[in-house]
Amino acid sequence: MPLYWTQMIPDTVFFISCGQYLIIIMSYAAWVILIALLKNRTINKFNRLRRFAKGVYNRRIRYGVFN
């Protein structure tokens, strides 16, 4: 048994160990951007969809980061 060992991929160890957290954060950021675009009056002309997006923003995104 060797006394020390070297990593096979020394530069990407951080991304290997926290990759699942980065995927979760990126998917949450994509969700926030999608809702922000849908609740914008100039981009989304459908009133019911815009109201739904505003409700999702107020209920889930606004305080969801803290929970």
PASEBA-1860 file (N, C-alpha, C; in nm, 3 decimals):
! residues 67
1> MPLYWTQM> 0.084/-0.118/0.000/0.000/0.000/0.000/0.089/0.124/0.000 ~ 0.068/0.216/-0.096/0.156/0.333/-0.101/0.128/0.430/0.014 ~ 0.228/0.506/0.049/0.215/0.602/0.158/0.140/0.727/0.114 ~ 0.148/0.762/-0.010/0.075/0.877/-0.062/0.020/0.842/-0.200 ~ -0.076/0.919/-0.244/-0.133/0.897/-0.375/-0.159/1.031/-0.441 ~ -0.165/1.031/-0.570/-0.191/1.153/-0.645/-0.328/1.142/-0.711 ~ -0.391/1.255/-0.728/-0.521/1.256/-0.792/-0.504/1.241/-0.943 ~ -0.595/1.168/-1.002/-0.588/1.150/-1.147/-0.626/1.279/-1.220
9> IPDTVFFI> -0.727/1.351/-1.167/-0.773/1.475/-1.229/-0.766/1.583/-1.121 ~ -0.654/1.646/-1.103/-0.640/1.738/-0.989/-0.717/1.870/-1.004 ~ -0.745/1.915/-1.127/-0.807/2.045/-1.145/-0.959/2.041/-1.134 ~ -1.020/1.927/-1.151/-1.166/1.921/-1.155/-1.227/1.853/-1.033 ~ -1.152/1.836/-0.929/-1.204/1.768/-0.810/-1.317/1.849/-0.747 ~ -1.306/1.980/-0.748/-1.411/2.065/-0.692/-1.542/2.046/-0.769 ~ -1.537/2.041/-0.901/-1.657/2.027/-0.981/-1.716/1.887/-0.972 ~ -1.632/1.789/-0.947/-1.683/1.654/-0.928/-1.758/1.645/-0.796
17> SCGQYLII> -1.707/1.708/-0.693/-1.768/1.696/-0.561/-1.891/1.783/-0.544 ~ -1.901/1.893/-0.615/-2.018/1.981/-0.597/-2.098/1.997/-0.726 ~ -2.083/1.908/-0.819/-2.153/1.918/-0.946/-2.304/1.910/-0.933 ~ -2.353/1.824/-0.842/-2.498/1.813/-0.824/-2.557/1.942/-0.769 ~ -2.484/2.014/-0.686/-2.533/2.142/-0.634/-2.535/2.249/-0.743 ~ -2.436/2.246/-0.830/-2.434/2.341/-0.941/-2.550/2.317/-1.036 ~ -2.585/2.192/-1.058/-2.699/2.161/-1.145/-2.829/2.211/-1.083 ~ -2.845/2.193/-0.953/-2.965/2.242/-0.885/-2.974/2.394/-0.891
25> IMSYAAWV> -2.863/2.461/-0.868/-2.862/2.609/-0.871/-2.889/2.658/-1.013 ~ -2.833/2.593/-1.115/-2.858/2.636/-1.252/-3.002/2.611/-1.294 ~ -3.060/2.501/-1.250/-3.201/2.476/-1.284/-3.293/2.575/-1.214 ~ -3.262/2.612/-1.089/-3.341/2.713/-1.019/-3.328/2.849/-1.087 ~ -3.208/2.883/-1.132/-3.188/3.010/-1.202/-3.264/3.011/-1.334 ~ -3.268/2.899/-1.404/-3.345/2.892/-1.529/-3.494/2.908/-1.500 ~ -3.542/2.848/-1.392/-3.683/2.862/-1.352/-3.715/3.008/-1.321 ~ -3.628/3.077/-1.249/-3.650/3.218/-1.215/-3.652/3.304/-1.341
33> ILIALLKN> -3.562/3.279/-1.433/-3.558/3.357/-1.557/-3.683/3.333/-1.640 ~ -3.728/3.208/-1.647/-3.850/3.177/-1.722/-3.971/3.248/-1.663 ~ -3.988/3.246/-1.532/-4.101/3.312/-1.469/-4.089/3.464/-1.485 ~ -3.968/3.517/-1.475/-3.950/3.662/-1.494/-3.989/3.704/-1.635 ~ -3.957/3.622/-1.734/-3.996/3.654/-1.871/-4.146/3.640/-1.891 ~ -4.207/3.541/-1.829/-4.351/3.521/-1.845/-4.434/3.627/-1.774 ~ -4.383/3.687/-1.669/-4.461/3.790/-1.600/-4.437/3.931/-1.656 ~ -4.352/3.942/-1.755/-4.326/4.070/-1.819/-4.439/4.103/-1.917
41> RTINKFNR> -4.494/4.220/-1.905/-4.608/4.260/-1.988/-4.570/4.278/-2.135 ~ -4.451/4.325/-2.163/-4.412/4.349/-2.302/-4.382/4.219/-2.376 ~ -4.336/4.117/-2.305/-4.302/3.990/-2.370/-4.424/3.899/-2.377 ~ -4.499/3.889/-2.268/-4.612/3.797/-2.261/-4.742/3.876/-2.275 ~ -4.815/3.852/-2.382/-4.939/3.924/-2.407/-5.062/3.853/-2.351 ~ -5.047/3.728/-2.307/-5.159/3.652/-2.254/-5.182/3.688/-2.107 ~ -5.301/3.741/-2.078/-5.329/3.793/-1.944/-5.332/3.681/-1.840 ~ -5.393/3.568/-1.871/-5.405/3.460/-1.772/-5.268/3.399/-1.741
49> LRRFAKGV> -5.186/3.381/-1.843/-5.052/3.327/-1.820/-4.967/3.424/-1.740 ~ -4.981/3.553/-1.769/-4.906/3.654/-1.694/-4.950/3.658/-1.548 ~ -5.081/3.646/-1.523/-5.131/3.641/-1.386/-5.079/3.518/-1.312 ~ -5.078/3.405/-1.383/-5.024/3.282/-1.324/-4.876/3.298/-1.289 ~ -4.799/3.357/-1.379/-4.656/3.377/-1.354/-4.633/3.472/-1.238 ~ -4.716/3.576/-1.226/-4.703/3.667/-1.111/-4.733/3.595/-0.981 ~ -4.835/3.507/-0.982/-4.866/3.430/-0.863/-4.755/3.335/-0.825 ~ -4.697/3.269/-0.923/-4.584/3.179/-0.897/-4.466/3.258/-0.842
57> YNRRIRYG> -4.442/3.374/-0.898/-4.332/3.457/-0.849/-4.356/3.498/-0.704 ~ -4.476/3.543/-0.673/-4.503/3.588/-0.537/-4.502/3.474/-0.436 ~ -4.554/3.357/-0.475/-4.563/3.246/-0.380/-4.436/3.164/-0.370 ~ -4.370/3.141/-0.481/-4.260/3.044/-0.481/-4.122/3.105/-0.491 ~ -4.104/3.202/-0.580/-3.969/3.250/-0.609/-3.927/3.360/-0.513 ~ -4.017/3.448/-0.479/-3.980/3.564/-0.399/-3.919/3.525/-0.265 ~ -3.983/3.431/-0.196/-3.933/3.389/-0.066/-3.881/3.246/-0.067 ~ -3.884/3.180/-0.180/-3.838/3.043/-0.188/-3.689/3.027/-0.172
65> VFN> -3.612/3.128/-0.205/-3.467/3.121/-0.190/-3.430/3.112/-0.042 ~ -3.504/3.180/0.042/-3.473/3.181/0.184/-3.517/3.053/0.254 ~ -3.616/2.986/0.198/-3.663/2.861/0.261/-3.582/2.748/0.207
END
